[in-house]
Amino acid sequence: MTTFYKTPGILALILGLIFISCSSDKENDEPSIHYPDEDIELYLNIVDSQGNNLLDDKNPNNILSQDINLIFRGRKYPLMTIEDIYEKYVVTSDNPLDGFLGLCYLTEPNEDYPITKPIILAGKFPLPVWTNLKFEISWGDGTPNDYFEMSRAPFGMNDNKQRYLLTVRWNGEVYRDTQEFTIVKK
């Protein structure tokens, strides 16, 4: 033990190795940039325990006929398709989901959503800084609802604009800077 303290070179080497092994790629540490005037959306992949997509209409076990709803501030928003949104809402932009609040079933990639499989988009939520926004999803099949809570806080500058780090709590688990979730239905 005395020898260890008398050889500062070994101590420096050990500390250097610890420092190098604890540092990570800076690119992976950088959060996405969210600005305060952006609405936030989440992308939900719904699968069974074998990984089969339950949003695929070709899957005989799909959940598309269930009464799926987003519940936000006491109001229910049913799962809708892009076509439903065009019928129900006045669309005033190239993206029919601008200003949309609820659940949208997306099956095809487009300019705004380059998806590779059917997903549910939950959003678009106005999310002021330092605000906790809560919603839940009812699956209409008697299984427990999924609960989400989102917030964003200042995180550095980019091009002289403040950027924000998104934090999502899903059923109590904390996720930072992610907007895509896979929900396994049993």
C-alpha positions as CSV (number, residue, x, y, z in Angstrom):
1,M,0.0,0.0,0.0
2,T,2.9,2.4,0.8
3,T,4.4,1.7,-2.7
4,F,1.2,2.8,-4.4
5,Y,1.3,6.2,-2.8
6,K,5.0,6.6,-3.5
7,T,4.6,6.1,-7.3
8,P,2.6,9.1,-8.6
9,G,3.1,7.8,-12.1
10,I,0.9,4.8,-11.5
11,L,-1.7,7.0,-9.8
12,A,-1.7,9.4,-12.7
13,L,-2.0,6.5,-15.2
14,I,-5.0,5.0,-13.3
15,L,-6.7,8.4,-13.0
16,G,-6.1,8.9,-16.8
17,L,-7.6,5.6,-17.7
18,I,-10.7,6.3,-15.5
19,F,-11.1,9.8,-17.1
20,I,-10.8,8.3,-20.6
21,S,-13.2,5.5,-19.9
22,C,-15.8,7.9,-18.4
23,S,-15.7,10.4,-21.2
24,S,-18.1,9.8,-24.2
25,D,-18.5,10.9,-27.7
26,K,-19.6,14.5,-27.5
27,E,-21.9,14.1,-30.5
28,N,-24.0,11.6,-28.5
29,D,-24.2,14.0,-25.6
30,E,-25.7,16.8,-27.6
31,P,-29.5,16.9,-27.2
32,S,-31.9,17.7,-30.1
33,I,-32.8,21.3,-30.5
34,H,-36.3,22.3,-29.5
35,Y,-37.4,25.9,-29.6
36,P,-40.1,27.4,-27.4
37,D,-42.6,28.0,-30.2
38,E,-42.4,24.3,-31.5
39,D,-45.2,22.0,-30.7
40,I,-44.0,18.6,-29.4
41,E,-45.1,15.2,-30.7
42,L,-44.3,11.7,-29.7
43,Y,-44.0,8.6,-32.0
44,L,-45.4,5.4,-30.6
45,N,-44.6,1.9,-31.9
46,I,-47.1,-0.6,-30.6
47,V,-46.0,-4.2,-30.7
48,D,-46.9,-7.6,-29.0
49,S,-44.4,-9.6,-26.9
50,Q,-43.0,-11.2,-30.1
51,G,-42.3,-7.7,-31.7
52,N,-45.2,-7.9,-34.2
53,N,-46.5,-4.5,-35.1
54,L,-50.0,-4.2,-33.8
55,L,-50.7,-1.1,-36.0
56,D,-50.2,-3.1,-39.2
57,D,-53.6,-3.7,-40.7
58,K,-52.2,-7.0,-42.2
59,N,-51.6,-8.3,-38.7
60,P,-54.8,-10.3,-37.7
61,N,-54.1,-9.2,-34.1
62,N,-53.9,-5.5,-34.8
63,I,-55.5,-3.0,-32.4
64,L,-56.9,-0.6,-34.9
65,S,-60.5,-1.4,-34.2
66,Q,-60.1,-0.7,-30.5
67,D,-61.4,2.5,-29.0
68,I,-58.0,4.1,-28.6
69,N,-58.0,7.7,-27.1
70,L,-55.6,10.3,-26.0
71,I,-56.9,11.9,-22.8
72,F,-55.6,15.5,-22.3
73,R,-56.9,18.0,-19.8
74,G,-60.0,15.9,-19.3
75,R,-60.9,15.6,-23.0
76,K,-60.7,12.5,-25.1
77,Y,-59.2,12.6,-28.6
78,P,-59.8,9.4,-30.6
79,L,-57.2,7.8,-32.9
80,M,-57.6,9.3,-36.4
81,T,-56.1,8.8,-39.8
82,I,-54.7,11.6,-42.0
83,E,-57.9,11.3,-44.1
84,D,-60.0,11.7,-40.9
85,I,-58.1,14.8,-40.1
86,Y,-58.6,16.3,-43.5
87,E,-62.3,15.6,-43.2
88,K,-62.7,16.9,-39.6
89,Y,-60.4,19.9,-39.5
90,V,-59.7,22.8,-41.8
91,V,-56.2,22.2,-43.0
92,T,-54.4,25.4,-43.7
93,S,-50.8,24.2,-44.3
94,D,-48.9,21.6,-46.3
95,N,-48.7,19.5,-43.1
96,P,-52.2,18.5,-42.1
97,L,-51.0,17.9,-38.6
98,D,-50.0,21.5,-37.9
99,G,-52.1,22.5,-35.0
100,F,-53.6,19.0,-34.6
101,L,-53.9,17.7,-31.1
102,G,-54.6,14.0,-30.6
103,L,-53.6,10.6,-31.9
104,C,-52.9,10.1,-35.6
105,Y,-52.4,6.7,-37.2
106,L,-49.6,7.1,-39.8
107,T,-49.0,4.3,-42.4
108,E,-47.1,5.9,-45.2
109,P,-43.9,8.0,-45.1
110,N,-44.1,11.6,-46.3
111,E,-42.0,14.7,-46.3
112,D,-42.8,15.6,-42.6
113,Y,-42.8,12.0,-41.3
114,P,-40.3,9.6,-43.0
115,I,-41.6,6.6,-41.2
116,T,-40.7,3.0,-42.1
117,K,-43.6,1.2,-40.4
118,P,-47.1,2.2,-39.2
119,I,-47.0,4.3,-36.0
120,I,-49.2,6.5,-33.8
121,L,-48.2,10.1,-33.6
122,A,-49.3,11.7,-30.3
123,G,-49.4,15.4,-30.4
124,K,-48.9,18.2,-31.3
125,F,-48.7,19.6,-27.8
126,P,-47.9,23.2,-27.0
127,L,-45.2,22.9,-24.4
128,P,-44.1,26.2,-22.8
129,V,-40.7,26.2,-21.0
130,W,-40.8,24.9,-17.4
131,T,-44.3,23.5,-17.8
132,N,-45.2,19.9,-17.1
133,L,-47.7,18.6,-19.6
134,K,-49.5,15.4,-18.8
135,F,-51.6,13.1,-20.9
136,E,-52.6,9.4,-21.0
137,I,-53.6,6.9,-23.7
138,S,-56.5,4.6,-23.2
139,W,-56.3,1.5,-25.3
140,G,-60.0,0.6,-25.2
141,D,-59.2,-3.1,-24.4
142,G,-59.3,-3.0,-20.6
143,T,-55.5,-2.9,-20.2
144,P,-54.0,-0.2,-18.0
145,N,-53.6,3.3,-19.6
146,D,-50.1,4.6,-20.5
147,Y,-49.2,7.9,-18.7
148,F,-46.9,10.5,-20.2
149,E,-45.6,13.7,-18.7
150,M,-43.4,16.1,-20.7
151,S,-41.3,19.1,-19.9
152,R,-38.5,21.1,-21.5
153,A,-35.9,23.2,-19.9
154,P,-33.2,25.6,-21.4
155,F,-30.0,23.8,-22.6
156,G,-27.5,26.1,-24.2
157,M,-27.6,28.2,-27.3
158,N,-27.5,27.4,-31.0
159,D,-27.2,30.1,-33.7
160,N,-27.9,32.7,-31.0
161,K,-31.2,30.9,-30.1
162,Q,-31.9,29.3,-26.8
163,R,-32.4,25.5,-27.2
164,Y,-34.3,23.2,-24.9
165,L,-33.9,19.7,-23.6
166,L,-37.1,17.6,-23.7
167,T,-37.8,15.3,-20.8
168,V,-40.5,12.6,-21.0
169,R,-41.8,10.5,-18.2
170,W,-43.6,7.4,-19.4
171,N,-45.4,5.4,-16.7
172,G,-42.9,7.0,-14.2
173,E,-39.7,6.2,-16.1
174,V,-37.6,9.2,-17.2
175,Y,-36.4,9.6,-20.8
176,R,-34.4,12.6,-21.9
177,D,-34.3,13.9,-25.4
178,T,-36.4,11.1,-27.1
179,Q,-39.7,11.3,-28.8
180,E,-40.0,7.7,-30.0
181,F,-41.4,5.0,-27.7
182,T,-42.2,1.3,-28.2
183,I,-45.1,0.1,-26.2
184,V,-45.4,-3.7,-25.8
185,K,-49.1,-4.8,-25.5
186,K,-49.7,-8.2,-24.0
